[in-house]
Amino acid sequence: MDIAQFVSILATAIATSTPLVFACLGETITERAGVINLSAEGTILLGAMTSFAIAKTLEGSGTVPSLLAGFAGAALVGAAIALIVALGTLTLKQSQVAIGFVLALLGANLSSFLGNSFVRIPGPTVPSFKIPGLQNIPFLGNLLFQSDLLVYFSYAAIALVWVYFYRTRAGLMLRAIGEQPNAAFARGTNVVKMRYIYTLIGGAMMGIAGAAFSLDFKAGWSHMHTAGYGWIALAIVIFGGWNPLRVALSCYLFGILQSLASVAQSTIPAVPSQVFNVAPFMLMILLLVLTSSEWIERLLKLLPSPLDRTASEMIRSTPPAALGKVFEQD
């Protein structure tokens, strides 16, 4: 494999990981606030169907307006599903896992039923856009700046979420309501209201992730168009330790695994294609299991003292202390 092919694989991995980046950042925001939204699979599918249907219907008004309307519609669908999650879990205090799981199934089936008339027909897609000047930077130009606006927005989203989490007072309070909601409430924060807001924001980002699939990286619509990506997004958030930067890097790792699987499929034709299709999912789950097990901590203790602490902090996945727990706000 030469350098050009290697760069091409990495660039493809980054581009195709963009929908997952939006979905995982949205779920990270939600879970950092203490709410588990397991509806990701249904939200992404319904968002993908809605965005494509809207963009296709409005195609005559121009590519850009139809695409913007499609993304806006997907975000609203994601926020609407998240609102149901918030109402059921924060107001009615029902099981977050049960509500999210039911909505995941409902959203997936609704997307197939409502999107039946849009199956396998061409529609508008996000155009490519090479950034002048930056595209000519050796190595990095081909890797990062020869894609489309959605990819560039994902870079900005990663940076903004990280800065918000760790460099702003509002981000500190967001982490507080997921870790120590009683302490946050004692300092005057309306915990339930803030959890509503962050759940809706996270849901909207998952809807945008669906639109990113059907209007860009897997353009079009078909039955179970993005099947499996909602569940892998939930796993990636855990694998990334609820840290926006680590979560994004985990998304790119999954994208690299997918790209390598595609290369392997073309070079080893004797192996059934289904093996390569499921391999990235299985490898990510395997990595999650390995990094969550006790023996990895024992291996890290064999490293020199400063290095073992750093490696442990990078690998350890500790969920927010109040994640999934009901908060009684008097």
C-alpha positions in Angstrom: 0.0 0.0 0.0 1.6 3.3 -1.1 1.2 6.7 0.6 -1.5 7.9 -1.8 -3.7 4.9 -1.2 -3.1 5.2 2.6 -4.2 8.9 2.5 -7.2 8.0 0.4 -8.3 5.4 2.9 -8.0 7.8 5.8 -9.8 10.6 3.9 -12.6 8.2 3.1 -12.8 7.1 6.7 -13.1 10.6 7.9 -15.7 11.6 5.4 -17.9 8.5 6.0 -17.6 8.8 9.8 -19.2 12.3 9.7 -22.8 11.1 10.4 -21.5 9.1 13.3 -19.7 12.1 14.7 -22.9 14.1 14.8 -24.8 11.2 16.4 -22.2 10.5 19.0 -21.7 14.1 19.9 -25.4 14.4 20.4 -25.6 11.3 22.6 -22.6 12.5 24.5 -24.3 15.8 25.3 -27.4 14.0 26.4 -25.7 11.5 28.6 -23.4 14.0 30.1 -26.5 15.7 31.4 -27.6 12.4 33.0 -30.1 11.2 30.4 -29.8 7.9 28.4 -31.4 8.3 25.0 -31.5 4.8 23.5 -33.7 5.9 20.6 -30.6 6.7 18.5 -31.3 3.9 16.0 -34.8 5.0 15.3 -34.0 8.7 15.4 -31.2 8.3 12.8 -33.4 6.3 10.5 -36.4 8.5 10.8 -34.2 11.6 10.4 -32.7 10.1 7.3 -36.1 9.3 5.8 -37.6 12.7 6.7 -34.6 14.7 5.4 -34.6 12.9 2.1 -38.3 13.1 1.6 -38.3 16.9 2.3 -35.3 17.6 0.1 -36.7 15.5 -2.8 -40.1 17.2 -2.5 -38.6 20.6 -2.5 -36.0 19.8 -5.1 -37.5 22.1 -7.7 -36.8 25.2 -5.4 -33.1 24.7 -5.7 -30.5 22.3 -4.3 -29.3 24.5 -1.4 -32.8 25.4 -0.1 -34.0 21.8 -0.4 -31.0 20.5 1.4 -31.3 23.1 4.2 -35.0 22.2 4.6 -34.1 18.5 4.7 -31.5 19.0 7.5 -33.9 21.3 9.4 -36.7 18.7 9.2 -34.3 15.9 10.4 -33.2 18.1 13.4 -36.9 18.7 14.3 -37.7 15.0 14.1 -34.7 14.2 16.3 -35.7 16.9 18.8 -39.3 15.6 18.8 -38.3 12.1 19.6 -35.9 13.4 22.3 -38.8 15.4 23.8 -40.8 12.2 24.2 -37.8 10.7 26.0 -37.5 13.7 28.2 -41.2 13.8 29.0 -41.3 10.1 29.8 -38.1 10.0 31.9 -37.8 13.4 33.5 -41.5 14.4 34.1 -43.2 11.0 34.3 -40.0 9.3 35.8 -40.3 6.1 33.8 -37.5 3.9 32.8 -35.1 5.7 30.4 -33.9 2.4 28.9 -37.4 1.1 28.2 -38.7 4.3 26.6 -35.6 4.7 24.5 -35.7 1.1 23.3 -39.3 1.3 22.3 -38.8 4.6 20.5 -35.8 3.0 18.6 -38.0 0.3 17.3 -40.9 2.7 16.6 -38.7 5.1 14.7 -37.1 2.4 12.6 -40.5 0.9 11.6 -42.1 4.3 11.0 -39.2 5.3 8.7 -39.8 2.2 6.5 -43.6 2.7 6.4 -43.6 6.5 5.8 -40.7 6.4 3.4 -42.0 3.7 1.1 -42.7 6.0 -1.8 -39.1 7.4 -1.7 -37.3 4.1 -1.9 -34.3 4.0 -4.3 -35.0 7.2 -6.2 -32.4 9.9 -6.9 -32.5 13.1 -5.0 -30.3 16.1 -4.1 -27.0 15.6 -2.3 -24.5 17.8 -0.5 -22.0 19.0 -3.1 -18.3 18.6 -2.6 -16.3 21.7 -1.7 -12.5 21.9 -1.7 -11.2 24.7 0.6 -9.0 27.0 -1.5 -5.4 27.2 -0.2 -5.9 24.5 2.5 -6.5 21.8 -0.1 -2.9 22.2 -1.3 -1.3 21.6 2.0 0.9 18.4 1.7 -0.8 15.4 3.2 -3.3 17.3 5.3 -4.9 19.0 2.3 -5.8 15.6 0.7 -6.8 14.2 4.1 -9.0 16.9 5.6 -9.9 19.7 3.1 -11.1 18.0 -0.1 -14.5 16.9 1.0 -17.8 18.9 1.5 -19.2 21.4 3.9 -20.8 18.8 6.2 -17.4 17.3 7.0 -16.1 20.8 7.8 -19.1 21.5 10.0 -18.3 18.2 11.9 -14.8 19.5 12.6 -16.3 22.7 14.0 -18.9 20.7 16.0 -16.1 18.6 17.7 -14.2 21.7 18.7 -17.2 23.6 19.9 -18.6 20.8 22.0 -15.1 20.2 23.6 -14.6 23.9 24.3 -18.2 24.1 25.7 -17.6 21.1 28.0 -14.2 22.0 29.4 -13.7 25.8 28.9 -17.1 27.4 29.8 -19.0 27.8 33.0 -22.2 26.5 31.2 -20.3 23.3 30.2 -19.1 22.9 33.8 -22.7 23.1 34.9 -23.7 20.6 32.2 -21.2 18.1 33.6 -22.4 18.9 37.1 -26.0 18.0 36.5 -24.8 14.6 35.1 -22.4 14.0 38.0 -23.8 15.7 41.0 -27.3 17.0 40.3 -28.1 17.7 44.0 -25.1 19.9 44.2 -26.0 21.7 41.0 -29.6 22.2 42.3 -28.2 23.6 45.6 -26.3 26.2 43.5 -29.6 27.3 41.9 -29.6 25.3 38.7 -32.9 24.0 37.4 -31.7 20.4 36.8 -34.8 19.1 35.1 -35.1 22.1 32.8 -31.4 21.9 31.8 -31.7 18.1 31.2 -34.7 18.9 28.9 -32.6 21.4 26.9 -29.6 19.1 26.5 -31.7 16.1 25.6 -33.4 18.1 22.9 -30.1 19.4 21.6 -28.7 15.8 21.5 -31.7 14.5 19.8 -31.5 17.2 17.1 -27.9 16.3 16.4 -28.9 12.6 16.0 -31.6 13.7 13.5 -28.9 15.7 11.6 -26.8 12.5 11.6 -29.6 10.7 9.8 -29.8 13.6 7.2 -26.0 13.3 6.7 -26.5 9.7 5.6 -29.4 10.1 3.2 -28.3 13.5 1.7 -24.6 12.9 1.5 -22.6 9.8 2.5 -25.2 7.2 1.7 -27.3 9.3 -0.6 -30.9 8.2 -1.1 -33.4 6.2 0.9 -34.2 2.6 1.3 -35.6 0.2 3.9 -33.4 0.3 7.1 -31.1 2.6 5.3 -28.7 3.2 8.2 -29.5 0.1 10.2 -27.0 -0.6 13.0 -25.4 2.8 13.2 -27.6 4.0 16.1 -26.5 1.1 18.2 -22.8 1.5 17.3 -23.1 5.2 18.1 -24.2 4.3 21.7 -21.3 1.9 22.0 -18.8 4.6 20.7 -20.0 7.1 23.3 -19.0 4.5 26.0 -15.8 3.6 24.2 -14.9 7.3 24.0 -15.4 7.8 27.7 -18.1 10.6 27.3 -15.3 12.9 26.1 -16.1 14.7 22.8 -12.6 14.5 21.4 -12.2 10.8 22.3 -15.7 10.1 21.0 -14.9 11.7 17.7 -11.6 9.8 17.4 -13.5 6.6 18.1 -15.9 7.5 15.2 -12.9 7.9 12.9 -11.5 4.6 14.1 -14.7 2.9 13.1 -14.5 4.6 9.8 -11.0 3.4 9.3 -12.1 -0.2 10.1 -14.9 0.2 7.5 -12.5 1.5 4.9 -10.0 -1.4 5.6 -12.9 -3.9 5.3 -13.7 -2.5 1.9 -10.1 -2.8 0.8 -9.9 -6.4 2.1 -13.2 -7.3 0.4 -11.7 -6.3 -3.0 -8.4 -8.0 -2.4 -9.8 -11.3 -0.9 -12.8 -12.1 -3.1 -13.1 -15.6 -1.8 -14.3 -14.4 1.6 -18.1 -13.7 1.6 -18.8 -10.0 1.5 -21.1 -10.2 4.6 -18.0 -11.0 6.7 -16.5 -7.6 5.8 -19.8 -5.8 6.2 -20.1 -6.8 9.9 -16.4 -6.9 10.7 -16.1 -3.2 11.8 -19.1 -3.5 14.1 -17.7 -6.7 15.7 -14.2 -5.1 16.1 -15.6 -2.0 17.8 -17.6 -4.1 20.2 -14.5 -6.2 20.9 -12.5 -3.1 21.6 -15.2 -1.8 23.9 -15.2 -5.1 25.9 -11.4 -5.2 26.1 -11.0 -1.6 27.3 -13.7 -2.1 29.8 -12.3 -5.3 31.4 -10.2 -5.5 34.6 -7.2 -7.2 33.0 -6.4 -4.1 30.9 -6.0 -2.1 34.2 -3.6 -4.8 35.5 -1.5 -4.6 32.3 -1.3 -0.8 32.5 0.1 -1.1 36.1 3.1 -2.8 34.6 4.0 0.5 32.9 6.2 3.1 34.6 4.4 5.2 37.1 3.7 8.5 35.2 2.8 6.6 32.0 0.4 4.1 33.6 -1.7 6.9 35.0 -1.9 8.7 31.7 -2.7 5.5 29.8 -5.4 4.6 32.4 -7.0 8.0 32.1 -7.1 7.7 28.3 -8.6 4.2 28.2 -10.9 4.2 31.3 -14.5 4.8 30.5 -16.3 6.1 33.6 -20.0 7.1 33.0 -21.5 10.2 34.6 -22.4 9.3 38.2 -26.1 10.3 37.8 -26.6 8.8 34.3 -30.0 7.2 34.1 -31.0 8.1 37.6 -34.2 9.9 38.5 -33.7 13.3 40.1 -36.3 14.6 42.5 -36.4 18.4 42.2 -38.5 19.9 45.0 
